[in-house]
Amino acid sequence: MLCYHVLIFFFATLAICRSDDLPDFYTFTVQDIEGEEVSLEEYRGKVSLVVNVASLCGYTDSSYRALKRLQDILGYNQKFNVLAFPCNQFGEQEPHEDEVILNFAKTNYAVEFPMFSKIDVIGENAHPAFKNLINQSSVHPDWNFYKYLVDHNGKVLKAWSTKTTVEEIFDSCKAALDSIPEASVATDAAETSDLPLSPAEVVSKDEL
């Protein structure tokens, strides 16, 4: 019995160590939807909600609308971003080129959050940044609009499936935003006079 408990402790400790040894999400480089190389270091110090999106999915309309509102609500101090990665691996529901995808998102939903070039998110050709999300969270996407919450240090806090609504994850996103050191938030917000300085000034999820 003692050996059994020792083995459980060993493997649990090993799993934690492996997770801690993983590079963080912001160490990777991606292409934005206009083809420019972008270092995700640009988002270090901020909270990111990373989502694999598609234009022809049954969840497209509700998800894009909710993600747009989430960005509007929590992006008040430029410390929160939805990061959208188009993907055609699930039901071939994102068959378009990047230019068409961007035009669709802007025309129909007026999105202003960052969008990136279409990628694979699973399989041998999966983008390293998405592999990192999966390795950190142990959550493998099996459809469009999976959501990965990344903290200001690049660590995945939580991950949710397609059916989990943006309203349901709002509190977790807000908590991650509130956990950013206040000095960092205040310094950046002060640079833009029309932005509130306190998380308390953010509207609630009732606005979703």
N, C-alpha and C positions, 0 to 999 in steps of 0.2 A: 504493500500500500504506500509506503514511504517513497519507494522508487517511482511509483506512478505519479505522485504529486511532484516529485523532483523533475520528472520528464515534462510535465505540463508547464511548470515554471520555466524550464529551459527553453521550450519552444515558444512560449509567449514572449519571453525576453528577446529571443532571436528575432521574432517578427517585428518587435518594436525597434530593435537596432537596425534592421534592414530598412524600415520605414524612415528612420532618422537619417540614414546614410544616403537616401535618394536625393538627387539634385532638386532644387525647388523649381516651380513652374516658370519663374521669371528669368531663368538662366537660358531659355531657348530663344531662337530666332524664327520668325515666320514671315510670310508675305501678306501684305494687306490686299484688299480686294482690287486695288488699282495696280498691283504688281510690284509695289515697292517693298524692299526688305525692311522688316521692323524687328528690333530687339525688344523682347518682352520686359527687359529691364526698365523700359519706359513706364511700366505699370507698377514697379516696386514701390512700396509705401502706400499703395492703394488696394482696395478690395475689388476683386473681379468675379463676375458670374460668367463662366465660360459655357457656351451653349452650342451644340451642333444643330444647325438650322436647315430647313428645306422649304421650298416655295410651293410645293404641290401636295403637302401633307394635310390630312384632316385636322391636324393641330396647328396649322400655319397661322390662320387668322387670329385665333384666340391667343396664341403664344406671342406672336409679334406685337399685338396690341398691348398685352400685359407687360412684356419686356420693355416696350417703349415707355409705358407709364412708370415702371420701376426705375428706369434710368432717369426720367424726369424728377421723380420723387427723391431718390437717394443720391443723385449726382449733384446735389446742391452745392457741395464744396469741392468738386472736382476730385473726390477721393473714392468714387465708386464708378465702375464701368461694367456694362454688359459687353462681353467679347463674343461675337458671333462668327462661327466657323461653318460655312455651307458644306454639306456632305451629301453624296448621291448613293450611299451604300445601302440605305434602307428603303426598299420599294422603288428605287430609282426615281425618287421624288424631288431631286434637285439636279435635273439634266442640263441646265442652262450654263452658259459661260458666265464668268464673273461680272462682266459689264451688265448683262441682262439681270443677274441676281441683284446687283446693287440698285439698278433702276427700279426693279420690282419693289424692293424694300423701301426705297425713298418715296416712290410715287404712291404706294398704297398705305404706308404706315409712317411716313416722315421720320424714319429712324435716323438718329444722330449718333448712336453708339458705334464703336469701332467694328468694322466687318473685315473679314480676312478672306484670302483666296481659298477656293474649294479644296478640301483635303479628304483623305481617308482617315477615319478615326479608329478603325479596328483592322486586324489582319496584319500581314507582313509589311504592307506599305503604309501602315498608319503613321501619321506625323509624330515625330519624337515628343512634341509638346503634349499631344493628346495621350500618347503612351504613358507619359509622366503622370497625367491626371488619373489614369486608370491604375497605375502602379501605386500611387499614393492612397487612393480611395478604395481600391479593390472592387470598384463598380464599373462594369463593362456595359457600354451603351448597346442596346439592341433595337433602338428605334430613334427617330428624330427627336430633337428638343430634350435631350438629357441635360442636366444642369449641374455644374461643378462650382462650388463656392471656394474661392481661393483668398486667403488672407493677405495682409500687407507684406508678409514675409515670403509669399509664394507657396505656402503650405495649404493643401486641400483640407478644408474643415468638414465639409459635408458634400454629398452628391445625391441627386434625386432623379427619378425616372420621368418619362414623358408625362405620365398622368398626374404627377404632383404639380399643382398649380403655383403660379407666381405668388398668389396671395398666401398660400400655405408656407412658403419659404421666406416671406417678407421679414419676419421677426429675426430669423437667423442671419439674413443679409444685414439688417439694421444693427444687430449685435456685433457682427464682424466690423462694421463701419465704426461703431462706437468704441471698439477696442484699439483703434489706431491712437498712438500717443497724441495727447491734446496739443502739444507744442507743434507737432508736424501739421496738424489740421489747421490750427490758428494761423500759422505762418503762411500757408498756401492760400487760405481763404482771405487773408488780409490783403493779398495782392490784387484781389478783385472786389471792389467796394460794394457791389450789389449782391454779394454772396453772404449768407448768414454765417456767423462764426461758431455757433453752438449747435450740436446735434439735436438739442431740444427744440430747435426752430423748424425741424423737418416735419412736413405733414405726415399724417398717419397712413397706414395701409388701407384705411377706409377710402382713400382717394384712388385706389386701384380700380 
